[in-house]
Amino acid sequence: MIAHAGRQRIPLRRSDTADFVGLVRRLDLVLLLAAAALVGYGLWAVAGVTRFDVQGDPDYYVVRQAIAAGLGAVGLVVAIAIPTGVYCRYWRVIYGGTIALMVVVYVFAEAIRGSKRWLEIGPIQFQPSEFGKALFVLAIAGFLVERGRGVARLHTVLAALGLAIVPVLLVFVQPDLGTALVYAAALSAVLFVAGVRWLHLVVLAVLGGVMLASVLWFLPAAGVEVLKPYQSARLTSFANPDADPAGETYNVLQSITAVGAGGLEGRGVSEASQTRFDYLPEHATDFVFASFAEQRGFFGAAILLLLYLLVVWRGLRVVTVAGDLYGAMVAAGIVFAFLFQVFVNVGMTMGIAPVTGIPLPFVTVGGSSMVANLVAVGLLQAIHLRGSSGAPVR
């Protein structure tokens, strides 16, 4: 009888199937399909952009990018499965873990091209600051929700700002100015949705402008250099790209040339000389949009931008259907950080934004960015799922 029982199959109940189907229906399928399309489109872009980068192995980068996409898909499913209320309750743990991880990077990471951004665990190399974008939003939103109606008070805003400054500075000193700016953009969205007074937001914006001016001009004039020389040059030279065509503005000029050379339909992979012959440096990372535009032209680039627009639209919809304030704040921070990255990366390839090293989501070669972005989509789906079901967040 024991043997017979061991051979028995546990029947799948109809309620289990109905629960699964109901869960899938409550997901934002448009957002999910848009993210999947971006992953596929990005892999196609990477395959063309990096075709000639590794002699004898044209698929070197695209294979690794595809592996990262697979890991990101697992992270997306896990993010959907975890109730968003868990993050809200344990925001202190998330915040402390984020800070600890960034300190570990600063202390133990090996400097690569003057930057300490990557940790190595055996054969795996990852960039904690990429994952910190979502963790930062989860923690700050949890702090603000805990303050309840006191969020409108100035001391609460200043406390949130104090919490935010620590990870921003830790990323800034890596040095990684671009990611630090993404954190700041996410913070502004979280504060806005939290209901911070307009006066406080204006004051913070003015203070931010004063700090930026001080870092770029006032402090250097007084003999205090805050930024690395190349960072300062990047931020100031974009206003005059012809000032040093063989030096600081070389990358930007080559990028603009690549975008223009693509025309309407693109030059194709083999004929895209700016990319193939490496006239455009960092064509698979910082300037991947310029390389893609050269190869696929206006139409190819337009499709990519439309996919980004679709993700942003659905992300903003998640903000409106979120079941609670915490979910709305987290969704707003994720969506605005995503939009900020796209705008700055695309803008810098065309010379209308400074070069800051911000990756282009789902396209820039880099496993950490791919996984982190897919996890962020999973968080948006988790918020949508619980908001659309009308169930309380636990």
C-alpha positions in Angstrom: 0.0 0.0 0.0 2.9 2.3 0.8 4.3 1.7 -2.7 1.0 2.3 -4.3 0.7 5.6 -2.3 4.1 6.7 -3.5 3.0 6.2 -7.1 -0.1 8.3 -6.7 -0.2 11.8 -8.2 -1.6 14.7 -6.3 -4.3 16.1 -8.5 -4.1 19.8 -9.5 -7.2 21.5 -8.0 -9.2 23.8 -10.1 -8.9 26.5 -7.5 -5.1 26.4 -7.9 -5.4 26.9 -11.7 -8.0 29.6 -11.2 -5.8 31.4 -8.7 -2.8 31.3 -11.1 -4.9 32.5 -14.1 -6.4 35.3 -11.9 -3.0 36.4 -10.8 -1.7 36.6 -14.4 -4.8 38.6 -15.5 -4.1 41.1 -12.7 -0.6 41.8 -14.0 -0.1 44.7 -16.3 0.5 42.6 -19.4 1.2 45.6 -21.6 4.1 46.6 -19.3 5.3 43.0 -19.2 5.3 42.7 -23.0 6.9 46.1 -23.4 9.7 45.1 -21.1 10.1 41.8 -22.9 10.2 43.7 -26.2 12.9 46.0 -24.9 15.0 43.0 -23.7 14.7 41.4 -27.2 15.3 44.6 -29.0 18.2 45.4 -26.8 19.8 42.0 -27.4 19.4 42.6 -31.1 21.1 46.0 -30.8 24.0 44.6 -28.7 24.5 41.8 -31.3 25.0 44.4 -34.0 27.0 47.0 -32.0 29.5 44.5 -30.6 29.8 42.3 -33.7 33.4 43.2 -34.3 34.6 43.9 -30.8 36.0 40.4 -30.0 38.0 38.8 -32.7 36.8 35.3 -33.5 33.7 35.6 -31.2 31.1 38.0 -32.6 28.5 36.8 -30.0 30.7 37.3 -27.0 28.8 40.2 -25.5 25.3 39.3 -26.6 25.5 35.8 -25.0 26.5 37.4 -21.7 23.8 40.0 -22.0 21.3 37.2 -22.7 22.4 35.3 -19.5 21.9 38.5 -17.5 18.4 38.9 -19.0 17.6 35.3 -17.9 18.8 36.1 -14.3 16.8 39.3 -14.5 13.7 37.4 -15.5 14.1 35.3 -12.3 14.5 38.4 -10.3 11.3 39.9 -11.9 9.3 36.8 -10.8 10.7 37.0 -7.3 9.9 40.7 -7.1 6.3 40.0 -8.1 5.9 37.3 -5.5 7.0 39.4 -2.5 4.3 41.7 -1.1 5.3 45.3 -1.2 4.3 45.8 2.4 7.4 43.7 3.4 9.7 46.3 2.0 7.7 49.0 3.8 8.0 47.2 7.2 11.7 46.5 6.8 12.9 49.7 5.2 15.6 50.1 7.8 17.1 46.8 6.9 17.0 47.6 3.2 18.6 51.0 3.9 21.3 49.6 6.1 22.0 46.8 3.7 22.3 49.3 0.8 24.7 51.5 2.8 26.8 48.4 3.9 27.1 47.2 0.3 28.3 50.5 -0.9 30.8 50.8 1.9 32.1 47.4 0.9 32.5 48.6 -2.7 34.4 51.7 -1.6 36.7 49.7 0.7 37.3 46.4 -1.0 36.5 46.9 -4.7 39.4 47.0 -7.2 39.8 50.2 -9.1 39.0 49.8 -12.8 39.9 52.8 -14.9 40.0 55.0 -11.8 36.6 53.9 -10.5 35.6 51.6 -7.7 32.1 50.4 -8.8 32.3 46.6 -9.2 32.4 43.7 -6.8 33.7 40.3 -7.8 32.4 37.0 -6.3 34.2 34.2 -8.1 33.5 34.6 -11.8 30.6 37.0 -11.2 31.2 40.7 -11.3 28.3 43.1 -10.5 27.7 46.8 -9.8 25.9 47.3 -6.5 25.0 50.9 -7.3 22.7 49.6 -10.1 20.7 47.5 -7.6 20.8 50.4 -5.2 18.6 52.5 -7.4 15.5 50.4 -6.5 16.7 49.7 -2.9 17.1 53.4 -2.4 13.6 54.1 -3.4 12.1 51.3 -1.3 13.9 52.6 1.8 13.2 56.3 1.5 9.5 55.6 0.6 9.3 53.4 3.7 10.7 56.2 5.9 8.2 58.7 4.6 5.2 56.4 5.0 6.2 55.7 8.6 5.9 59.5 9.2 2.3 59.6 8.1 0.8 63.1 8.0 4.1 64.5 9.3 5.6 64.2 5.8 4.4 67.8 5.1 6.6 69.1 7.9 10.0 70.6 7.1 11.9 68.5 9.6 10.6 65.3 8.0 11.7 66.5 4.6 15.1 67.3 6.0 15.4 63.9 7.7 14.5 62.2 4.4 17.1 64.3 2.6 19.7 63.4 5.3 19.0 59.7 4.8 19.3 60.1 1.0 22.5 62.0 1.1 24.5 59.1 2.5 24.0 56.6 -0.4 24.2 59.5 -2.9 27.6 60.5 -1.6 28.9 56.9 -1.4 28.0 56.5 -5.0 29.5 59.9 -5.9 32.9 59.1 -4.4 33.3 55.9 -6.4 33.3 58.1 -8.5 30.0 57.7 -10.3 28.3 61.0 -10.9 25.7 59.7 -13.3 24.3 57.1 -10.9 24.3 59.7 -8.0 22.2 62.0 -10.2 19.7 59.1 -10.9 19.4 58.6 -7.1 18.6 62.4 -6.8 16.0 62.2 -9.6 14.3 59.2 -7.9 14.3 61.1 -4.6 12.5 64.1 -6.1 9.8 61.9 -7.5 9.3 60.1 -4.2 9.0 63.4 -2.3 6.5 64.8 -4.9 4.2 61.8 -4.6 4.5 61.7 -0.8 2.8 65.1 -0.7 5.7 67.3 0.3 4.8 71.0 0.1 5.6 72.9 -3.1 7.5 75.5 -1.1 9.8 72.8 0.3 10.3 71.3 -3.2 11.2 74.7 -4.6 13.7 75.3 -1.8 15.3 71.9 -2.4 15.5 72.6 -6.1 17.2 75.9 -5.4 19.6 74.3 -3.0 20.4 71.7 -5.6 21.1 74.4 -8.1 23.4 76.3 -5.7 25.3 73.0 -4.9 25.8 72.3 -8.6 27.1 75.8 -9.3 29.4 75.6 -6.3 30.8 72.2 -7.4 31.3 73.4 -11.0 32.4 76.9 -10.5 32.5 78.6 -7.1 34.5 76.0 -5.2 37.1 75.4 -8.0 37.5 79.2 -8.2 38.4 79.1 -4.5 40.9 76.3 -5.0 38.7 73.4 -3.8 38.2 70.7 -6.5 35.2 68.5 -5.7 34.9 66.7 -9.1 37.6 64.8 -10.9 39.0 66.9 -13.8 37.4 64.7 -16.4 34.0 64.9 -14.7 34.1 68.7 -14.5 35.2 68.8 -18.2 32.3 66.5 -19.2 29.7 68.7 -17.4 31.0 72.0 -18.8 32.2 71.1 -22.3 28.8 69.9 -23.7 27.7 73.6 -23.9 30.6 74.1 -26.4 31.4 70.8 -28.1 33.8 72.4 -30.6 36.1 73.8 -27.9 38.4 70.8 -27.8 37.5 68.4 -30.7 40.7 66.3 -30.2 40.3 66.1 -26.4 37.4 66.4 -24.0 34.7 66.8 -26.6 36.0 64.1 -29.0 33.6 61.4 -27.8 30.6 63.7 -28.1 31.5 64.9 -31.6 32.0 61.3 -32.8 28.7 60.4 -31.3 26.9 63.2 -33.1 28.6 62.1 -36.3 27.4 58.5 -35.8 23.8 59.5 -35.1 23.7 61.7 -38.2 25.4 59.1 -40.4 22.6 56.6 -39.7 20.1 58.6 -41.7 16.6 57.2 -42.0 17.3 53.5 -42.5 20.8 53.1 -41.0 24.1 52.0 -42.6 23.8 48.4 -41.4 26.2 46.5 -39.2 29.1 46.1 -41.7 29.0 49.6 -43.1 28.7 51.5 -39.8 32.3 52.7 -39.8 32.0 54.8 -36.6 31.1 51.7 -34.6 33.0 49.0 -36.5 36.3 50.7 -36.6 36.0 52.1 -33.0 36.1 55.7 -34.0 33.3 56.1 -31.4 34.7 55.1 -28.0 32.5 53.3 -25.5 30.1 52.4 -28.3 28.7 49.5 -26.4 28.2 51.3 -23.1 27.9 55.1 -22.8 27.3 55.8 -26.5 25.4 52.6 -27.4 22.4 54.7 -28.6 24.7 56.5 -31.1 26.0 53.2 -32.4 22.6 51.8 -32.7 21.3 54.9 -34.5 24.2 54.6 -37.0 23.4 51.0 -37.7 19.6 51.1 -37.8 18.9 54.7 -38.5 16.0 57.0 -37.5 13.4 54.2 -37.8 15.3 51.8 -35.6 16.0 54.4 -33.0 12.4 55.6 -33.0 11.1 52.1 -32.3 13.4 51.9 -29.3 12.2 55.3 -28.0 8.6 54.3 -28.5 9.2 51.2 -26.4 10.6 53.3 -23.7 7.6 55.6 -23.9 5.3 52.6 -23.5 7.1 51.5 -20.4 7.0 54.9 -18.9 3.3 55.3 -19.7 2.4 52.0 -18.1 4.7 52.8 -15.1 2.8 56.0 -14.5 -0.4 54.1 -14.7 0.9 51.9 -11.9 1.3 55.0 -9.8 -2.4 55.8 -10.2 -3.7 52.3 -9.4 -1.4 51.6 -6.5 -3.3 50.3 -3.5 -1.5 52.6 -1.0 0.8 55.6 -0.7 3.9 53.4 -0.3 3.3 51.6 -3.6 2.6 54.9 -5.4 5.9 56.5 -4.1 8.0 53.4 -5.1 6.4 53.3 -8.5 7.0 57.0 -9.1 10.6 56.8 -8.0 11.3 53.8 -10.3 9.6 55.3 -13.3 11.1 58.7 -13.0 14.6 57.2 -12.5 14.1 55.1 -15.6 12.9 58.1 -17.6 15.8 60.2 -16.3 18.3 57.6 -17.5 16.8 57.4 -21.0 16.6 61.1 -21.4 20.2 61.8 -20.2 21.8 58.9 -22.1 20.1 59.7 -25.4 20.6 63.4 -24.9 24.3 63.1 -24.3 24.8 61.1 -27.5 23.3 64.0 -29.4 25.2 66.7 -27.5 22.2 68.2 -25.6 23.1 66.7 -22.2 26.4 66.3 -20.5 28.2 63.0 -20.6 27.7 61.4 -17.2 28.1 57.7 -17.8 24.5 56.8 -17.2 23.6 53.5 -19.0 20.7 53.1 -21.5 18.2 50.7 -19.9 18.0 47.3 -21.5 20.6 48.2 -24.2 23.9 49.2 -22.6 26.1 46.2 -22.2 26.2 45.3 -18.6 24.7 42.5 -16.6 24.0 44.5 -13.4 22.0 47.1 -15.3 19.9 44.5 -17.1 19.1 42.5 -14.0 18.3 45.6 -11.9 16.0 47.0 -14.6 14.0 43.7 -14.8 13.7 43.6 -11.0 12.4 47.1 -11.1 9.7 46.0 -13.6 8.9 43.2 -11.2 8.4 45.7 -8.4 6.0 47.7 -10.6 4.1 44.6 -11.4 3.9 43.7 -7.7 2.4 47.2 -6.9 0.0 46.9 -9.8 -1.0 43.4 -8.8 -2.0 44.3 -5.3 -3.5 47.6 -6.2 -5.7 46.2 -9.0 -6.9 43.4 -6.7 -8.0 45.8 -4.0 -6.3 43.6 -1.4 -4.6 45.3 1.5 -0.8 45.4 1.3 0.7 43.0 3.9 
